[in-house]
Amino acid sequence: MKLGVFAVLLSDRSLEDALKYLSECGVQAVELGAGGYPGKAHVNPEELLENPSKITQLKDLVAKYGMEISALSCHGNPVHPQKEIAESFHKDFVNTVLLAEKLGINRVVTFSGCPGDSPGAKYPNWVTCPWPDDFLKILDYQWNEVLIPYWEKTVKFASDHGVTKIALEMHPGFCVYNPETLLKLRAAVGDTIGANLDPSHLFWQGIDPVAAIRKLGPAIHFFHAKDTKIDEMNTAVNGVLDTKHYGDEINRSWIFRTVGYGHAYQQWKDIVSNLRMVGYDDVLSIEHEDSLMSASEGLKKAIAFLKEVLIFESKGEMWWA
């Protein structure tokens, strides 16, 4: 396994400064934002695609610091009901795929997206229950008329350009938010679709990440190392569905935390061990969204924590069996 970082948390630094810093911290791989919500602070696909020499410079810069690019990330909503918004996210995704092809990277991280409730909708509509019956009609429209047709075409485009792993972050608010919905879309459009398994989004839904890992198996295409702390007192009163601002920490039912501040070593050791058991022996990419500590401190603590948890060496032969 390899220790990685989603470099968007270092967007205030140049890419070279970020790579130098991460290399000194013992990080082995970097995930680069290339559009959509993560932005393009370090990588702008349109600029690089117009100038091949800059692509070579990017490769050389990453190699200079002994690192690798684990993935390009372009989180967005390409099936947004407002056409201009959807097209903007889709354009970013297309350019990210084209850049990944030039870089020799076969993995792009994104969201599934969430349509509106009908062709005339203006805003996405995330359905969370089966009743009233109108909700089932919405789900049928979203999946069969929008989501599956979009990803059928997009998977073919990505595959044609060497991107064989589209890692969808299972994120509430989008149609793919848990293992069941991930596998539903994967079954409909093919194995290019897989999971970006981020335990932080699973914890607060009541999903055991280890059980999710066992269920997903080869459908795991990438991994974000981020934690969540569930506030037992607030959850006991209000449950886990919470629309309060992330900065209202003391009143929220849960908040994102740096790894180790939501769940202890044993939980994360079980996650890592089960990843290896199902065949994911790849990068764990730290994502920082902890509102109680600075990005710098959160990153340093996450790196130190994961160095104790990750299994870096090949398991070798069982000399005792």
N, C-alpha and C positions, 0 to 999 in steps of 0.2 A: 504494500500500500504506500501511498505518497501523501504528504502533507501539502495542501494547497490553500490558496486564499483568493476570494473574490475581490479583485483589486478596486472595485468601485468605492470602497471605504477609504481609499487613498487618492481620491480624485483631486484633492488639493495639491498633489505633487505631480511632477512630470513622471512619465512612464519610467524613465531611467532611474529617477530617484526612488520610485516605488519598488522597482526590481532590485536595486542595490540594497534597500532596507530589508526587503523580504528575504533576499539571499543571506544577508547577515544574520537573520533570525532563524535560519535553517529551513526555510520554506522551499519546497521542491517544484511546485507548479503554480501557475497563475491563471485564473479565469478572468477574461477581459470583457467588460461591457462594450457592446458594439451597436447599441441603439435601443429604442423602446424606453422603458422606465429607468434602466440603469444609466442611460445616457451614453455619450461618446467621448468622455474626457480623455481616455487613453488611446482609443481606436475609433477612427471615423472611416467606415468601409468605403463610402463614396470617394473620399480623398485618396485612399490607398489603391482602390481599383483603377483610378485614373492615372496612377503613377506607380508602375510595377517596381521601380527602384526603391520606393518607400516600403513596399512589402518585404523586399530583401533586407532593408535596414531594420525592420521590425524583427524579422527572424534572427538577424545577427545580434540585435540588442538583447533579446531573450537568452540566446546562447551565451552571450558574454558573461551573464551572471549565473550560468550553469542551471538554468531553469527550463521548463517547458510550458507551453500553453495547453492547459487542460481542456478548455472549452471557450467558445465565444457565447456570450449571453445577450439575448435580445428579448427580454420580457415585455409583452404587450398584449393587446386585445385585437387581433386581426379580424375578428368577427363582430366587432362593435356595431350596433345598429345604425350609427351615423356613418355614412359611407366615407366621408373624408377622413374621419378618425381611423376607421378600419384600414383604409388604403395607406395611410401614413405608417401604421404599425406593420402592415404587410410589406411595404417597400423596405422598411428597415430590416425585416426578416430576410427578404430576398437578397439584399446586399450583404447581410451577415453570412448567408450560405455561400454566396459567390466569393467572399473573402476567405471563408473557411477552406473552400476548395483550393484557393491559391496558396494558402498556408499549409495545406496538407493535413487539416484537422477534420475529423469526421463527426464531431459532436457540437451541437448547438443547444443551448438551454433557453426555454421560453415558457409561456403559459398556453393553455388550451384556448383561452378566450371565453367570452360569454356573450351570446346574442341578446337581443331584446325579446319581448314576449310575442312579437308579431312583425310582419314586414314593415309596418308603419311606426314601430317603436323608436324612441329617441335615446333610451338609456338601457344598459344591460339589466337583466332580470335573473337573479340567482334564486332558483327554486329550492326550498329546503324541506318541503313536506308534500304529501300526495293529495291533500284535501284543502280547500274545495276542489272539485274535479277539474276546474279550469287550469289548475297547476299541471295536471297530466297532459293537457293539450299544449301547454307552453313547452313542456319537456319534449314532446313529440316534434313540435316545430323546431325547437333549438337543435336537437340532435340530428333529425332525419332530413331537415331542409337546409340547415346552415352548417353545423359543426362537421358532420361526417363528409359532406361534399367538399367543404373547404380543405379539410386535412387529406382527403384522397388526392386532390390536385397538388397540394403542397408537399406531401410526402414524395410523390413522383418527381417533382421538381428538385427537391433536396437530394434524393437518391441519384438522380441524373448528374448531380454536381458533387458527388462523393460524400455527402453528409448522410451517413447511415444510421445515426443516432440523434433523434430529436428528443431531448429530455424535458418532459413537461413537468413543471413544478406543481405538485398537487396542492393547490392553494384555494381555500374557501373564497367564494366570490366568483369563481370560474367553474365551467362545466366539469372539468377534471379536478377533483379536490380530495380524492381518497383512492385506495387501491382498486375498488370496484369500478369506479368511473374511468380510471386509467386503463384498466384491462378491457373495459367495454369499447373504448375508442381504439385501442390497439387491435382488438379482434376485428373491428370494422375496417381499418385502413392499413394494417400490417405492422410488422415488428420494428420498422423504423421508429415508430412511436414507443417511447418508454418513459420511465419515471425519473425525474430529478427528486430523489428522496430527501426531503428536508424535515427532520423530526419535529421541528418547532411547530409546524402547521398540523402535525398529526397529534402531538401531545394534547393540545387544548380541545381537540375534537373527541378525545377519549380513546384514540387509537394507540395501541401499543406498537411502537416502531419495530420491535423485534418480530412481532406477528406479521406486520406489514412486509417486512423484508422476506420472511419465509413464504408469504403468499406471492409476492412479486417475482422473486428469484431472478431469472435472466432478463426480466423486464426492467431491471434497475439499470439505467444508463449513466447516472451521475448522482452525486451526494453533496448536499450542503450541510455543513456542520454549524448548526444553530440550535439554541435551547429555548425552552419556554418555562416560565414559572407560573403555576396555577395558584391563585390566591384562594385558599380554602374557605375563608370567611365570606368573601364576596361571591364566590361561586355557590356557596350554600344558600345564599339569598336569591341570586339572580341567574344562576346557571352560567354556561360558558359563552352564549351568544352575547356579544358586547360591542356596541357601536361608539363607546366613549373614546375620546382621543387617546392615542398611545402615550401621550405625555401625562395623562391623569392616572399615574401608576397606582396610587393608593386606593383608588376607587374601582379600578378595573378588575375583571374576573381573572385575567391573565395578562402577562407581558412577555415580550421576547427578552431572552437573556443570553449572555455569553455562555458557551458550553461549560458545564460544571456548576453554574449558578441556578439552574433549574432542576437538574438531575445529577446525581452523584456518579462517582467513578464506575461503580458496578453496572449501572444502566448503560453507560457509554461503552464499557468493555463488552457487554452483551451485544450491543449494536454492532461494534466492530467485528466481533467473533462471528456473528451470524452473517454479516456481509461476506466475509471470507468463505463461510460454509456454502453460501448460495452462488459463489463464483465471482463476486464483485471484489477484485483485488486491485483497486484503482484509487483514484484521487478522492480525498475528503477535503472539500473546499470550504474554508471558514467564511461565513457571512456574518457581519457585525450589524445588529440592529438593537443593541442594548441601550435603552434610554437612561439607565442609571450610571453608566460610565462612559468615558470618552472612547472614541474609536481606537486611539492609540493604546490605552490601557486594556480595553476589551480584547483587542487583537493579541497583545502580548500574553494575556492570561489564557486565551484560547489556544495559542501556539504551545505554551508550556503544558497545558492540560492534555492536549491531543498527543504530544510527544510521549506522554506516559501511557496513552491508551492505544494508539495505533500499533499495528503489527507490520513492521517494515520489511523484515526478512522473509525469504521463501521458507515455507514450513519444512522442507527437506523430507528425508525418508524417516519412517517410524522404525528406529533401530531396536526398539523394545518389543515390536510385534512380530 
